[in-house]
Amino acid sequence: MAIISFSNMTAKRLKSMSGSAIRNLLKQAGKKNFIALSGGYPDPACFPVSIIEELRRKIKTKYGNDIFQYGKTEGLTDLLDILPSFLKRSNRRVVATPDTIAITCGSQQALTIIALMFINPGDLIAVESPTYLGALQAFNAFQPRYVEILTDKDGMIPGSLENIIKKYPAIKFIYAIPTFQNPTGRVIPLRRRIEIAKIIVKYNKLLVEDDPYSEVRYEGDHLPSICSLAPANTIHLFTFSKTLVPDVRVGGMVASEEIKNTAVLIKQGLDLFTSNYNQALVSEYLRGDYLEGHLKKIIKIYRPRKTCMFESIKKYFPDIFEVTNSQGGMFVWVSQLTDAKKYKLNIEELVEKTLAKNVGFVPGFPFYANQKNALFSMRLNFTNQSEESIEKGIEIIGSAIHKLLK
Ligand SMILES: Cc1ncc(COP(=O)(O)O)c(C=O)c1O
C-alpha cells in the first residue's frame, strides 16, 4: 500500500509544539540496571494498593454499576462535596465550595483548559524562569509569547513580577508553582507570597497557581497558598497524582464561578467528563481518612532519599554548582554558579556520557520558556530510586562532570 503523507495539511500550531525532552529520555529508563533520576515518578512500591482494594469494595457497595454511566462534566457530586475540606488543609488553606471546583483529568488537563480559555496566538503570558515543561507544552499549542519572571533560591522574585506587569500590562496570566516547584524544588516563602498576592491584586492580574506537591513536605511548616491570600485573582490547581496514584488522573481547579463554568464548557468539548470510577476512588479515599496515613508513609520513604541525593551531590560534584535542598516534592535542581561560568560545560555531552553509564537525568534547558536564558543546569528526581542507587547515580554523574572539566 502506498504511504500518503498529510503533513503539509497540519495546523500551523504544530510548529510551536515539540516533543518532551523528558519523555525521550524516559524511553531509556526501562533498560535493565538503569538508574533513572530523570522522571517525576513516585515509587510504585509506595502505591497504596491495599487501600485501593478497600476503596473498590466500598465503591461497589455504594454505587453498584451506576458508576460506569456517563457523568457530569463538573465532576462527581460526592467528590465535589468532600473536596472543600481537602483544599482547606494547612498546606493550601483554599476556601472552595462545590460550585467553585471543576474536576479535570489530572492537573495537566486543567493547564490545557486554561490555555484554551485565555491564549490567542501572540498573547503574552508570564512564567517563572525556569518553569514546568509540561505547562509550556500545554500552552505552546496556542502560540503565546512568554515573558520570564526572574527567580532565586526563594523562587519568584516579586520585584521582577511587578516590573514585568508594568512593562507588559497586556499579559493574560502569570503561571507559577510556589511550593516545591518543578523543576527546582524551591518554595516561595511567606513574605514573598504576601508580596505577590498584593501585586496581583494591585494590578488586577490573574495568577494560575499549580500545586501538585504541597502535601508532600519533608521539613518545615506548611505555607498558605497564594490563592488563600488573593482568591479573586487566582486559579488554584490540585491533583491526586502524587498523593494517591498518577493513573487515577483526577485533578482540578478552584476558580471563580465564571471561570469554572467556562472551564466546564471547554472540558465538554475535550472529553465530556473525567472517569466517574476514578473520582469515586478519590472521594472514598478522602472520606475514609486514608490520606494522612499514606502521606506519613511516603514522606518517611522519600525524605531520606532527598537527603541522600543532596549529600551525594555535595560529596561527588565539583564545587561550582548551586543545589536546592528541597523541603518537599520530588526534585533537586543543580545549576552552575554564575561566578563559575569560566568552566565551560556542555550539558548535552554530559547527558550522553551518563546515559552510556546507565544513568539518566533531565537537562535544565527545556524548562526555560526562552532557552537562550538557560543556565547549565539539571533536574534530578529522588523519589523513584533507592538511596544506594541515588548515591551510585550521583557518583557517576559527578565523575563525568570532573572528566569534562579536565
Ligand atoms: C508542576 C506540575 N504541574 C502539573 C503536573 C501534571 O500532573 P497530573 O496531570 O498528573 O496531575 C505535573 C506533573 O508532574 C507537575 O509537576
The ligand as an SDF file (V2000), in Angstrom:
LIG
                    3D

 16 16  0  0  0  0  0  0  0  0999 V2000
    4.0350   21.3250   38.2190 C   0  0  0  0  0  0  0  0  0  0  0  0
    3.2120   20.2350   37.6220 C   0  0  0  0  0  0  0  0  0  0  0  0
    2.0010   20.5240   37.1350 N   0  0  0  0  0  0  0  0  0  0  0  0
    1.2280   19.5800   36.6040 C   0  0  0  0  0  0  0  0  0  0  0  0
    1.6420   18.2660   36.5050 C   0  0  0  0  0  0  0  0  0  0  0  0
    0.7330   17.2610   35.8690 C   0  0  0  0  0  0  0  0  0  0  0  0
    0.3240   16.2920   36.7520 O   0  0  0  0  0  0  0  0  0  0  0  0
   -1.0090   15.4710   36.6580 P   0  0  0  0  0  0  0  0  0  0  0  0
   -1.6250   15.7260   35.3100 O   0  0  0  0  0  0  0  0  0  0  0  0
   -0.6030   14.0630   36.8440 O   0  0  0  0  0  0  0  0  0  0  0  0
   -1.8840   15.9930   37.7470 O   0  0  0  0  0  0  0  0  0  0  0  0
    2.9060   17.9150   36.9920 C   0  0  0  0  0  0  0  0  0  0  0  0
    3.3900   16.5390   36.8890 C   0  0  0  0  0  0  0  0  0  0  0  0
    4.3880   16.1250   37.3570 O   0  0  0  0  0  0  0  0  0  0  0  0
    3.7090   18.9230   37.5650 C   0  0  0  0  0  0  0  0  0  0  0  0
    4.9330   18.6770   38.0580 O   0  0  0  0  0  0  0  0  0  0  0  0
  1  2  1  0
  2  3  1  0
  2 15  2  0
  3  4  2  0
  4  5  1  0
  5  6  1  0
  5 12  2  0
  6  7  1  0
  7  8  1  0
  8  9  2  0
  8 10  1  0
  8 11  1  0
 12 13  1  0
 12 15  1  0
 13 14  2  0
 15 16  1  0
M  END
$$$$
